Amino acid sequence: MNNGIVKSELFFQEHTAELVHRTTQPTEDLILTRNSELRKNVGAIRDLGSKSEGGTWGRQVASIPFIKLQEAVKLGYDIFCKDQKIASKELFRYLNSEEGKPCLIRDLNPNKG
């Protein structure tokens, strides 16, 4: 099954007699490759600016493929917690992990060194 966002495949493994379900995101590699290129050129993505300048407050630090969000939840990161403080803490914990670092487009700790 392929709904455009996530591809779902079923495989029968004869040697174990098990049915295996695998999900992939066709655009995952494109997103992670772009993230890698953006990390190399820190000026490529500017902060979103203030409202007086026509922007919105904040800055983009990551671009996370949907399949990676699902993976983070399976790994135990509570990124969809109803308490926004906990969800934010969990998201940053994920982005600082080896699994989450490819999703970053800029360093989360620029003054660390």
Biopython code that builds the backbone (N, CA, C, O; Angstrom):
import numpy as np
from Bio.PDB.StructureBuilder import StructureBuilder

atoms = [
    (1, "MET", "N", (0.848, -1.175, 0.000)),
    (1, "MET", "CA", (0.000, 0.000, 0.000)),
    (1, "MET", "C", (0.891, 1.235, 0.000)),
    (1, "MET", "O", (1.881, 1.282, 0.730)),
    (2, "ASN", "N", (0.558, 2.221, -0.797)),
    (2, "ASN", "CA", (1.337, 3.448, -0.870)),
    (2, "ASN", "C", (0.363, 4.613, -0.996)),
    (2, "ASN", "O", (-0.272, 4.794, -2.035)),
    (3, "ASN", "N", (0.248, 5.415, 0.092)),
    (3, "ASN", "CA", (-0.665, 6.552, 0.052)),
    (3, "ASN", "C", (0.065, 7.851, -0.251)),
    (3, "ASN", "O", (-0.501, 8.930, -0.076)),
    (4, "GLY", "N", (1.324, 7.766, -0.707)),
    (4, "GLY", "CA", (2.080, 8.941, -1.066)),
    (4, "GLY", "C", (3.000, 9.438, 0.032)),
    (4, "GLY", "O", (4.044, 10.022, -0.258)),
    (5, "ILE", "N", (2.634, 9.218, 1.291)),
    (5, "ILE", "CA", (3.463, 9.656, 2.400)),
    (5, "ILE", "C", (4.269, 8.492, 2.953)),
    (5, "ILE", "O", (5.484, 8.588, 3.122)),
    (6, "VAL", "N", (3.594, 7.412, 3.227)),
    (6, "VAL", "CA", (4.241, 6.242, 3.806)),
    (6, "VAL", "C", (3.919, 5.019, 2.957)),
    (6, "VAL", "O", (2.764, 4.774, 2.610)),
    (7, "LYS", "N", (4.943, 4.268, 2.632)),
    (7, "LYS", "CA", (4.784, 3.036, 1.862)),
    (7, "LYS", "C", (4.758, 1.872, 2.851)),
    (7, "LYS", "O", (5.641, 1.750, 3.701)),
    (8, "SER", "N", (3.758, 1.034, 2.736)),
    (8, "SER", "CA", (3.574, -0.093, 3.634)),
    (8, "SER", "C", (3.725, -1.385, 2.834)),
    (8, "SER", "O", (3.045, -1.578, 1.826)),
    (9, "GLU", "N", (4.612, -2.261, 3.282)),
    (9, "GLU", "CA", (4.858, -3.519, 2.571)),
    (9, "GLU", "C", (4.794, -4.695, 3.540)),
    (9, "GLU", "O", (5.206, -4.593, 4.695)),
    (10, "LEU", "N", (4.272, -5.804, 3.046)),
    (10, "LEU", "CA", (4.244, -7.049, 3.810)),
    (10, "LEU", "C", (5.136, -8.068, 3.113)),
    (10, "LEU", "O", (5.076, -8.233, 1.894)),
    (11, "PHE", "N", (5.958, -8.743, 3.897)),
    (11, "PHE", "CA", (6.855, -9.767, 3.370)),
    (11, "PHE", "C", (6.664, -11.049, 4.163)),
    (11, "PHE", "O", (6.512, -11.019, 5.384)),
    (12, "PHE", "N", (6.672, -12.176, 3.459)),
    (12, "PHE", "CA", (6.657, -13.459, 4.142)),
    (12, "PHE", "C", (8.074, -14.010, 4.127)),
    (12, "PHE", "O", (8.662, -14.233, 3.069)),
    (13, "GLN", "N", (8.609, -14.225, 5.326)),
    (13, "GLN", "CA", (9.954, -14.790, 5.447)),
    (13, "GLN", "C", (9.821, -16.303, 5.594)),
    (13, "GLN", "O", (9.404, -16.815, 6.633)),
    (14, "GLU", "N", (10.185, -16.992, 4.531)),
    (14, "GLU", "CA", (10.009, -18.447, 4.517)),
    (14, "GLU", "C", (10.840, -19.141, 5.581)),
    (14, "GLU", "O", (10.373, -20.099, 6.197)),
    (15, "HIS", "N", (12.062, -18.679, 5.810)),
    (15, "HIS", "CA", (12.947, -19.363, 6.763)),
    (15, "HIS", "C", (12.452, -19.264, 8.211)),
    (15, "HIS", "O", (12.825, -20.089, 9.045)),
    (16, "THR", "N", (11.619, -18.266, 8.518)),
    (16, "THR", "CA", (11.063, -18.150, 9.873)),
    (16, "THR", "C", (9.555, -18.349, 9.890)),
    (16, "THR", "O", (8.945, -18.405, 10.958)),
    (17, "ALA", "N", (8.955, -18.454, 8.714)),
    (17, "ALA", "CA", (7.504, -18.591, 8.564)),
    (17, "ALA", "C", (6.768, -17.439, 9.240)),
    (17, "ALA", "O", (5.722, -17.635, 9.858)),
    (18, "GLU", "N", (7.331, -16.227, 9.116)),
    (18, "GLU", "CA", (6.725, -15.044, 9.714)),
    (18, "GLU", "C", (6.361, -14.020, 8.650)),
    (18, "GLU", "O", (7.037, -13.879, 7.631)),
    (19, "LEU", "N", (5.284, -13.320, 8.916)),
    (19, "LEU", "CA", (4.869, -12.212, 8.067)),
    (19, "LEU", "C", (5.455, -10.937, 8.682)),
    (19, "LEU", "O", (5.236, -10.659, 9.861)),
    (20, "VAL", "N", (6.193, -10.171, 7.889)),
    (20, "VAL", "CA", (6.870, -8.970, 8.369)),
    (20, "VAL", "C", (6.260, -7.748, 7.696)),
    (20, "VAL", "O", (6.070, -7.719, 6.480)),
    (21, "HIS", "N", (5.960, -6.747, 8.503)),
    (21, "HIS", "CA", (5.413, -5.486, 7.991)),
    (21, "HIS", "C", (6.506, -4.427, 8.058)),
    (21, "HIS", "O", (7.123, -4.230, 9.105)),
    (22, "ARG", "N", (6.743, -3.751, 6.950)),
    (22, "ARG", "CA", (7.766, -2.700, 6.901)),
    (22, "ARG", "C", (7.139, -1.440, 6.325)),
    (22, "ARG", "O", (6.438, -1.485, 5.314)),
    (23, "THR", "N", (7.402, -0.309, 6.984)),
    (23, "THR", "CA", (6.942, 0.970, 6.455)),
    (23, "THR", "C", (8.159, 1.817, 6.108)),
    (23, "THR", "O", (9.153, 1.831, 6.834)),
    (24, "THR", "N", (8.064, 2.509, 5.003)),
    (24, "THR", "CA", (9.126, 3.410, 4.577)),
    (24, "THR", "C", (8.482, 4.692, 4.061)),
    (24, "THR", "O", (7.295, 4.720, 3.738)),
    (25, "GLN", "N", (9.272, 5.735, 3.990)),
    (25, "GLN", "CA", (8.799, 7.002, 3.424)),
    (25, "GLN", "C", (9.660, 7.292, 2.207)),
    (25, "GLN", "O", (10.859, 7.535, 2.342)),
    (26, "PRO", "N", (9.064, 7.269, 1.017)),
    (26, "PRO", "CA", (9.839, 7.464, -0.207)),
    (26, "PRO", "C", (10.685, 8.739, -0.219)),
    (26, "PRO", "O", (11.740, 8.767, -0.853)),
    (27, "THR", "N", (10.245, 9.789, 0.467)),
    (27, "THR", "CA", (10.980, 11.057, 0.456)),
    (27, "THR", "C", (11.983, 11.188, 1.605)),
    (27, "THR", "O", (12.655, 12.213, 1.718)),
    (28, "GLU", "N", (12.091, 10.174, 2.449)),
    (28, "GLU", "CA", (12.968, 10.261, 3.625)),
    (28, "GLU", "C", (14.407, 10.613, 3.252)),
    (28, "GLU", "O", (14.996, 11.514, 3.849)),
    (29, "ASP", "N", (14.973, 9.918, 2.277)),
    (29, "ASP", "CA", (16.362, 10.189, 1.879)),
    (29, "ASP", "C", (16.527, 11.604, 1.330)),
    (29, "ASP", "O", (17.537, 12.255, 1.597)),
    (30, "LEU", "N", (15.546, 12.088, 0.566)),
    (30, "LEU", "CA", (15.610, 13.462, 0.043)),
    (30, "LEU", "C", (15.636, 14.484, 1.176)),
    (30, "LEU", "O", (16.424, 15.430, 1.147)),
    (31, "ILE", "N", (14.777, 14.294, 2.168)),
    (31, "ILE", "CA", (14.706, 15.217, 3.301)),
    (31, "ILE", "C", (16.008, 15.205, 4.091)),
    (31, "ILE", "O", (16.544, 16.261, 4.427)),
    (32, "LEU", "N", (16.522, 14.002, 4.389)),
    (32, "LEU", "CA", (17.742, 13.903, 5.198)),
    (32, "LEU", "C", (18.971, 14.408, 4.438)),
    (32, "LEU", "O", (19.881, 14.974, 5.044)),
    (33, "THR", "N", (19.006, 14.207, 3.115)),
    (33, "THR", "CA", (20.111, 14.731, 2.306)),
    (33, "THR", "C", (20.075, 16.258, 2.291)),
    (33, "THR", "O", (21.114, 16.906, 2.416)),
    (34, "ARG", "N", (18.886, 16.830, 2.139)),
    (34, "ARG", "CA", (18.749, 18.293, 2.169)),
    (34, "ARG", "C", (19.168, 18.838, 3.534)),
    (34, "ARG", "O", (19.843, 19.864, 3.610)),
    (35, "ASN", "N", (18.772, 18.162, 4.603)),
    (35, "ASN", "CA", (19.177, 18.584, 5.948)),
    (35, "ASN", "C", (20.696, 18.622, 6.064)),
    (35, "ASN", "O", (21.262, 19.560, 6.626)),
    (36, "SER", "N", (21.345, 17.602, 5.531)),
    (36, "SER", "CA", (22.808, 17.524, 5.585)),
    (36, "SER", "C", (23.441, 18.705, 4.856)),
    (36, "SER", "O", (24.397, 19.301, 5.350)),
    (37, "GLU", "N", (22.908, 19.044, 3.679)),
    (37, "GLU", "CA", (23.426, 20.178, 2.914)),
    (37, "GLU", "C", (23.192, 21.499, 3.651)),
    (37, "GLU", "O", (24.055, 22.378, 3.636)),
    (38, "LEU", "N", (22.031, 21.642, 4.293)),
    (38, "LEU", "CA", (21.736, 22.872, 5.037)),
    (38, "LEU", "C", (22.651, 23.021, 6.253)),
    (38, "LEU", "O", (23.011, 24.140, 6.618)),
    (39, "ARG", "N", (23.028, 21.908, 6.882)),
    (39, "ARG", "CA", (23.947, 21.981, 8.027)),
    (39, "ARG", "C", (25.322, 22.487, 7.590)),
    (39, "ARG", "O", (26.029, 23.121, 8.374)),
    (40, "LYS", "N", (25.699, 22.210, 6.344)),
    (40, "LYS", "CA", (26.998, 22.654, 5.835)),
    (40, "LYS", "C", (27.016, 24.154, 5.545)),
    (40, "LYS", "O", (28.079, 24.774, 5.568)),
    (41, "ASN", "N", (25.839, 24.747, 5.269)),
    (41, "ASN", "CA", (25.746, 26.156, 4.931)),
    (41, "ASN", "C", (24.777, 26.830, 5.902)),
    (41, "ASN", "O", (23.585, 26.955, 5.620)),
    (42, "VAL", "N", (25.308, 27.264, 7.055)),
    (42, "VAL", "CA", (24.446, 27.773, 8.119)),
    (42, "VAL", "C", (23.640, 29.001, 7.714)),
    (42, "VAL", "O", (22.616, 29.277, 8.338)),
    (43, "GLY", "N", (24.053, 29.739, 6.708)),
    (43, "GLY", "CA", (23.321, 30.918, 6.275)),
    (43, "GLY", "C", (22.179, 30.624, 5.321)),
    (43, "GLY", "O", (21.431, 31.532, 4.958)),
    (44, "ALA", "N", (22.031, 29.381, 4.912)),
    (44, "ALA", "CA", (21.005, 29.040, 3.918)),
    (44, "ALA", "C", (19.589, 29.220, 4.457)),
    (44, "ALA", "O", (18.694, 29.647, 3.727)),
    (45, "ILE", "N", (19.390, 28.903, 5.705)),
    (45, "ILE", "CA", (18.080, 29.079, 6.332)),
    (45, "ILE", "C", (18.216, 30.200, 7.345)),
    (45, "ILE", "O", (19.009, 30.114, 8.282)),
    (46, "ARG", "N", (17.450, 31.233, 7.151)),
    (46, "ARG", "CA", (17.487, 32.365, 8.080)),
    (46, "ARG", "C", (16.409, 32.175, 9.148)),
    (46, "ARG", "O", (15.433, 31.452, 8.947)),
    (47, "ASP", "N", (16.607, 32.834, 10.277)),
    (47, "ASP", "CA", (15.564, 32.818, 11.293)),
    (47, "ASP", "C", (14.287, 33.364, 10.672)),
    (47, "ASP", "O", (14.338, 34.140, 9.718)),
    (48, "LEU", "N", (13.165, 32.967, 11.202)),
    (48, "LEU", "CA", (11.888, 33.315, 10.596)),
    (48, "LEU", "C", (11.520, 34.787, 10.765)),
    (48, "LEU", "O", (10.549, 35.246, 10.164)),
    (49, "GLY", "N", (12.270, 35.531, 11.567)),
    (49, "GLY", "CA", (12.082, 36.971, 11.674)),
    (49, "GLY", "C", (10.972, 37.385, 12.603)),
    (49, "GLY", "O", (10.206, 36.550, 13.086)),
    (50, "SER", "N", (10.886, 38.646, 12.848)),
    (50, "SER", "CA", (9.836, 39.168, 13.719)),
    (50, "SER", "C", (8.608, 39.510, 12.885)),
    (50, "SER", "O", (8.692, 39.667, 11.667)),
    (51, "LYS", "N", (7.483, 39.619, 13.550)),
    (51, "LYS", "CA", (6.238, 39.939, 12.837)),
    (51, "LYS", "C", (6.319, 41.292, 12.153)),
    (51, "LYS", "O", (5.724, 41.486, 11.093)),
    (52, "SER", "N", (7.046, 42.231, 12.744)),
    (52, "SER", "CA", (7.153, 43.559, 12.142)),
    (52, "SER", "C", (7.893, 43.513, 10.802)),
    (52, "SER", "O", (7.757, 44.415, 9.976)),
    (53, "GLU", "N", (8.678, 42.449, 10.601)),
    (53, "GLU", "CA", (9.409, 42.285, 9.343)),
    (53, "GLU", "C", (8.687, 41.333, 8.390)),
    (53, "GLU", "O", (9.230, 40.948, 7.355)),
    (54, "GLY", "N", (7.460, 40.960, 8.750)),
    (54, "GLY", "CA", (6.673, 40.079, 7.901)),
    (54, "GLY", "C", (6.879, 38.604, 8.170)),
    (54, "GLY", "O", (6.338, 37.760, 7.455)),
    (55, "GLY", "N", (7.652, 38.284, 9.190)),
    (55, "GLY", "CA", (7.898, 36.887, 9.517)),
    (55, "GLY", "C", (7.123, 36.456, 10.741)),
    (55, "GLY", "O", (6.219, 37.153, 11.201)),
    (56, "THR", "N", (7.477, 35.331, 11.249)),
    (56, "THR", "CA", (6.886, 34.832, 12.481)),
    (56, "THR", "C", (8.022, 34.573, 13.450)),
    (56, "THR", "O", (9.157, 34.337, 13.037)),
    (57, "TRP", "N", (7.723, 34.617, 14.717)),
    (57, "TRP", "CA", (8.771, 34.410, 15.707)),
    (57, "TRP", "C", (9.297, 32.979, 15.632)),
    (57, "TRP", "O", (8.521, 32.040, 15.453)),
    (58, "GLY", "N", (10.592, 32.813, 15.767)),
    (58, "GLY", "CA", (11.158, 31.481, 15.852)),
    (58, "GLY", "C", (12.224, 31.218, 14.823)),
    (58, "GLY", "O", (12.623, 32.103, 14.066)),
    (59, "ARG", "N", (12.677, 29.977, 14.812)),
    (59, "ARG", "CA", (13.672, 29.542, 13.835)),
    (59, "ARG", "C", (13.471, 28.057, 13.575)),
    (59, "ARG", "O", (13.070, 27.309, 14.467)),
    (60, "GLN", "N", (13.745, 27.646, 12.378)),
    (60, "GLN", "CA", (13.630, 26.239, 12.024)),
    (60, "GLN", "C", (14.939, 25.557, 12.377)),
    (60, "GLN", "O", (16.011, 26.002, 11.967)),
    (61, "VAL", "N", (14.850, 24.479, 13.138)),
    (61, "VAL", "CA", (16.057, 23.754, 13.521)),
    (61, "VAL", "C", (16.100, 22.344, 12.936)),
    (61, "VAL", "O", (17.156, 21.711, 12.919)),
    (62, "ALA", "N", (14.953, 21.849, 12.455)),
    (62, "ALA", "CA", (14.919, 20.481, 11.949)),
    (62, "ALA", "C", (13.828, 20.311, 10.904)),
    (62, "ALA", "O", (12.860, 21.069, 10.856)),
    (63, "SER", "N", (14.011, 19.308, 10.079)),
    (63, "SER", "CA", (12.999, 18.868, 9.134)),
    (63, "SER", "C", (12.934, 17.352, 9.309)),
    (63, "SER", "O", (13.857, 16.634, 8.928)),
    (64, "ILE", "N", (11.833, 16.874, 9.891)),
    (64, "ILE", "CA", (11.751, 15.476, 10.318)),
    (64, "ILE", "C", (10.788, 14.705, 9.423)),
    (64, "ILE", "O", (9.602, 15.031, 9.368)),
    (65, "PRO", "N", (11.283, 13.686, 8.720)),
    (65, "PRO", "CA", (10.370, 12.841, 7.942)),
    (65, "PRO", "C", (9.350, 12.175, 8.866)),
    (65, "PRO", "O", (9.677, 11.806, 9.994)),
    (66, "PHE", "N", (8.124, 12.025, 8.390)),
    (66, "PHE", "CA", (7.049, 11.422, 9.188)),
    (66, "PHE", "C", (7.450, 10.058, 9.742)),
    (66, "PHE", "O", (7.148, 9.734, 10.890)),
    (67, "ILE", "N", (8.119, 9.276, 8.933)),
    (67, "ILE", "CA", (8.514, 7.934, 9.352)),
    (67, "ILE", "C", (9.482, 7.997, 10.539)),
    (67, "ILE", "O", (9.492, 7.105, 11.387)),
    (68, "LYS", "N", (10.302, 9.067, 10.592)),
    (68, "LYS", "CA", (11.226, 9.255, 11.721)),
    (68, "LYS", "C", (10.464, 9.621, 12.998)),
    (68, "LYS", "O", (10.863, 9.220, 14.091)),
    (69, "LEU", "N", (9.366, 10.382, 12.865)),
    (69, "LEU", "CA", (8.538, 10.682, 14.034)),
    (69, "LEU", "C", (7.945, 9.398, 14.607)),
    (69, "LEU", "O", (7.937, 9.193, 15.821)),
    (70, "GLN", "N", (7.452, 8.543, 13.725)),
    (70, "GLN", "CA", (6.908, 7.259, 14.175)),
    (70, "GLN", "C", (7.985, 6.424, 14.862)),
    (70, "GLN", "O", (7.731, 5.788, 15.885)),
    (71, "GLU", "N", (9.177, 6.432, 14.296)),
    (71, "GLU", "CA", (10.301, 5.693, 14.868)),
    (71, "GLU", "C", (10.650, 6.232, 16.258)),
    (71, "GLU", "O", (10.930, 5.457, 17.172)),
    (72, "ALA", "N", (10.633, 7.549, 16.416)),
    (72, "ALA", "CA", (10.947, 8.170, 17.709)),
    (72, "ALA", "C", (9.961, 7.714, 18.785)),
    (72, "ALA", "O", (10.356, 7.412, 19.911)),
    (73, "VAL", "N", (8.682, 7.669, 18.432)),
    (73, "VAL", "CA", (7.667, 7.220, 19.385)),
    (73, "VAL", "C", (7.915, 5.764, 19.772)),
    (73, "VAL", "O", (7.818, 5.408, 20.946)),
    (74, "LYS", "N", (8.236, 4.923, 18.790)),
    (74, "LYS", "CA", (8.521, 3.512, 19.077)),
    (74, "LYS", "C", (9.743, 3.354, 19.975)),
    (74, "LYS", "O", (9.831, 2.404, 20.753)),
    (75, "LEU", "N", (10.692, 4.297, 19.862)),
    (75, "LEU", "CA", (11.894, 4.248, 20.692)),
    (75, "LEU", "C", (11.647, 4.787, 22.104)),
    (75, "LEU", "O", (12.529, 4.721, 22.960)),
    (76, "GLY", "N", (10.446, 5.320, 22.342)),
    (76, "GLY", "CA", (10.094, 5.767, 23.685)),
    (76, "GLY", "C", (10.125, 7.266, 23.916)),
    (76, "GLY", "O", (9.954, 7.708, 25.052)),
    (77, "TYR", "N", (10.336, 8.059, 22.882)),
    (77, "TYR", "CA", (10.316, 9.513, 23.026)),
    (77, "TYR", "C", (8.861, 9.972, 23.055)),
    (77, "TYR", "O", (8.095, 9.650, 22.146)),
    (78, "ASP", "N", (8.476, 10.713, 24.079)),
    (78, "ASP", "CA", (7.088, 11.150, 24.264)),
    (78, "ASP", "C", (6.864, 12.499, 23.576)),
    (78, "ASP", "O", (6.488, 13.478, 24.221)),
    (79, "ILE", "N", (7.095, 12.539, 22.278)),
    (79, "ILE", "CA", (7.047, 13.807, 21.542)),
    (79, "ILE", "C", (5.626, 14.295, 21.263)),
    (79, "ILE", "O", (5.437, 15.435, 20.840)),
    (80, "PHE", "N", (4.636, 13.454, 21.492)),
    (80, "PHE", "CA", (3.248, 13.862, 21.302)),
    (80, "PHE", "C", (2.515, 14.023, 22.632)),
    (80, "PHE", "O", (1.286, 13.975, 22.677)),
    (81, "CYS", "N", (3.267, 14.211, 23.705)),
    (81, "CYS", "CA", (2.689, 14.408, 25.028)),
    (81, "CYS", "C", (1.795, 15.652, 25.022)),
    (81, "CYS", "O", (2.118, 16.644, 24.368)),
    (82, "LYS", "N", (0.687, 15.603, 25.738)),
    (82, "LYS", "CA", (-0.220, 16.750, 25.789)),
    (82, "LYS", "C", (0.401, 17.919, 26.539)),
    (82, "LYS", "O", (0.045, 19.071, 26.293)),
    (83, "ASP", "N", (1.322, 17.636, 27.447)),
    (83, "ASP", "CA", (2.042, 18.696, 28.156)),
    (83, "ASP", "C", (3.148, 19.192, 27.225)),
    (83, "ASP", "O", (4.109, 18.470, 26.958)),
    (84, "GLN", "N", (3.012, 20.424, 26.733)),
    (84, "GLN", "CA", (3.945, 20.957, 25.735)),
    (84, "GLN", "C", (5.380, 21.040, 26.238)),
    (84, "GLN", "O", (6.312, 20.901, 25.446)),
    (85, "LYS", "N", (5.580, 21.261, 27.525)),
    (85, "LYS", "CA", (6.940, 21.316, 28.073)),
    (85, "LYS", "C", (7.609, 19.952, 27.963)),
    (85, "LYS", "O", (8.785, 19.851, 27.613)),
    (86, "ILE", "N", (6.852, 18.915, 28.263)),
    (86, "ILE", "CA", (7.393, 17.552, 28.162)),
    (86, "ILE", "C", (7.619, 17.198, 26.695)),
    (86, "ILE", "O", (8.664, 16.648, 26.345)),
    (87, "ALA", "N", (6.649, 17.507, 25.835)),
    (87, "ALA", "CA", (6.777, 17.202, 24.403)),
    (87, "ALA", "C", (8.001, 17.899, 23.810)),
    (87, "ALA", "O", (8.745, 17.297, 23.036)),
    (88, "SER", "N", (8.209, 19.157, 24.167)),
    (88, "SER", "CA", (9.361, 19.915, 23.664)),
    (88, "SER", "C", (10.674, 19.304, 24.159)),
    (88, "SER", "O", (11.627, 19.152, 23.395)),
    (89, "LYS", "N", (10.709, 18.965, 25.420)),
    (89, "LYS", "CA", (11.910, 18.343, 26.000)),
    (89, "LYS", "C", (12.217, 17.014, 25.309)),
    (89, "LYS", "O", (13.372, 16.712, 25.007)),
    (90, "GLU", "N", (11.175, 16.230, 25.067)),
    (90, "GLU", "CA", (11.347, 14.937, 24.407)),
    (90, "GLU", "C", (11.796, 15.091, 22.957)),
    (90, "GLU", "O", (12.624, 14.319, 22.473)),
    (91, "LEU", "N", (11.243, 16.096, 22.262)),
    (91, "LEU", "CA", (11.639, 16.334, 20.879)),
    (91, "LEU", "C", (13.120, 16.712, 20.809)),
    (91, "LEU", "O", (13.853, 16.200, 19.962)),
    (92, "PHE", "N", (13.559, 17.604, 21.695)),
    (92, "PHE", "CA", (14.965, 18.003, 21.703)),
    (92, "PHE", "C", (15.865, 16.851, 22.136)),
    (92, "PHE", "O", (16.996, 16.734, 21.666)),
    (93, "ARG", "N", (15.365, 16.002, 23.031)),
    (93, "ARG", "CA", (16.141, 14.815, 23.433)),
    (93, "ARG", "C", (16.313, 13.899, 22.226)),
    (93, "ARG", "O", (17.398, 13.359, 22.007)),
    (94, "TYR", "N", (15.240, 13.718, 21.433)),
    (94, "TYR", "CA", (15.325, 12.906, 20.220)),
    (94, "TYR", "C", (16.294, 13.522, 19.217)),
    (94, "TYR", "O", (17.133, 12.821, 18.653)),
    (95, "LEU", "N", (16.183, 14.837, 18.992)),
    (95, "LEU", "CA", (17.048, 15.494, 18.006)),
    (95, "LEU", "C", (18.522, 15.470, 18.417)),
    (95, "LEU", "O", (19.400, 15.566, 17.560)),
    (96, "ASN", "N", (18.798, 15.346, 19.693)),
    (96, "ASN", "CA", (20.178, 15.238, 20.176)),
    (96, "ASN", "C", (20.689, 13.798, 20.168)),
    (96, "ASN", "O", (21.873, 13.563, 20.410)),
    (97, "SER", "N", (19.810, 12.835, 19.891)),
    (97, "SER", "CA", (20.215, 11.426, 19.851)),
    (97, "SER", "C", (20.823, 11.095, 18.487)),
    (97, "SER", "O", (20.672, 11.857, 17.532)),
    (98, "GLU", "N", (21.498, 9.975, 18.404)),
    (98, "GLU", "CA", (22.080, 9.542, 17.123)),
    (98, "GLU", "C", (21.004, 9.329, 16.067)),
    (98, "GLU", "O", (21.235, 9.587, 14.886)),
    (99, "GLU", "N", (19.826, 8.858, 16.484)),
    (99, "GLU", "CA", (18.733, 8.631, 15.540)),
    (99, "GLU", "C", (18.165, 9.940, 15.011)),
    (99, "GLU", "O", (17.752, 10.011, 13.853)),
    (100, "GLY", "N", (18.139, 10.982, 15.849)),
    (100, "GLY", "CA", (17.514, 12.239, 15.484)),
    (100, "GLY", "C", (18.429, 13.250, 14.812)),
    (100, "GLY", "O", (17.945, 14.143, 14.116)),
    (101, "LYS", "N", (19.741, 13.132, 15.002)),
    (101, "LYS", "CA", (20.669, 14.131, 14.457)),
    (101, "LYS", "C", (20.557, 14.345, 12.946)),
    (101, "LYS", "O", (20.716, 15.480, 12.497)),
    (102, "PRO", "N", (20.290, 13.309, 12.138)),
    (102, "PRO", "CA", (20.147, 13.549, 10.689)),
    (102, "PRO", "C", (18.967, 14.470, 10.340)),
    (102, "PRO", "O", (18.907, 14.998, 9.229)),
    (103, "CYS", "N", (18.037, 14.666, 11.269)),
    (103, "CYS", "CA", (16.880, 15.528, 11.021)),
    (103, "CYS", "C", (17.201, 17.000, 11.231)),
    (103, "CYS", "O", (16.431, 17.866, 10.815)),
    (104, "LEU", "N", (18.330, 17.294, 11.873)),
    (104, "LEU", "CA", (18.693, 18.680, 12.157)),
    (104, "LEU", "C", (19.149, 19.412, 10.905)),
    (104, "LEU", "O", (19.810, 18.840, 10.039)),
    (105, "ILE", "N", (18.781, 20.696, 10.824)),
    (105, "ILE", "CA", (19.311, 21.536, 9.754)),
    (105, "ILE", "C", (20.260, 22.586, 10.316)),
    (105, "ILE", "O", (20.933, 23.291, 9.564)),
    (106, "ARG", "N", (20.310, 22.685, 11.633)),
    (106, "ARG", "CA", (21.263, 23.576, 12.300)),
    (106, "ARG", "C", (21.542, 23.012, 13.688)),
    (106, "ARG", "O", (20.763, 22.221, 14.220)),
    (107, "ASP", "N", (22.649, 23.426, 14.256)),
    (107, "ASP", "CA", (23.076, 22.970, 15.574)),
    (107, "ASP", "C", (22.103, 23.467, 16.640)),
    (107, "ASP", "O", (21.743, 24.644, 16.660)),
    (108, "LEU", "N", (21.681, 22.569, 17.520)),
    (108, "LEU", "CA", (20.793, 22.966, 18.605)),
    (108, "LEU", "C", (21.538, 23.717, 19.701)),
    (108, "LEU", "O", (20.932, 24.484, 20.449)),
    (109, "ASN", "N", (22.851, 23.501, 19.801)),
    (109, "ASN", "CA", (23.660, 24.103, 20.856)),
    (109, "ASN", "C", (24.809, 24.886, 20.224)),
    (109, "ASN", "O", (25.960, 24.465, 20.344)),
    (110, "PRO", "N", (24.539, 26.010, 19.557)),
    (110, "PRO", "CA", (25.590, 26.719, 18.827)),
    (110, "PRO", "C", (26.697, 27.290, 19.725)),
    (110, "PRO", "O", (27.813, 27.499, 19.250)),
    (111, "ASN", "N", (26.420, 27.543, 20.996)),
    (111, "ASN", "CA", (27.429, 28.116, 21.887)),
    (111, "ASN", "C", (28.233, 27.056, 22.611)),
    (111, "ASN", "O", (29.160, 27.367, 23.359)),
    (112, "LYS", "N", (27.876, 25.810, 22.388)),
    (112, "LYS", "CA", (28.572, 24.693, 23.032)),
    (112, "LYS", "C", (29.832, 24.410, 22.249)),
    (112, "LYS", "O", (29.814, 24.420, 21.018)),
    (113, "GLY", "N", (30.916, 24.161, 22.937)),
    (113, "GLY", "CA", (32.092, 23.881, 22.153)),
    (113, "GLY", "C", (33.215, 23.634, 22.979)),
    (113, "GLY", "O", (34.308, 23.377, 22.475)),
]
sb = StructureBuilder()
sb.init_structure("model")
sb.init_model(0)
sb.init_chain("A")
sb.init_seg("    ")
for serial, (resi, resn, name, xyz) in enumerate(atoms, 1):
    if name == "N":
        sb.init_residue(resn, " ", resi, " ")
    sb.init_atom(name, np.array(xyz, "f"), 0.0, 1.0, " ", f" {name:<3s}", serial, name[0])
structure = sb.get_structure()
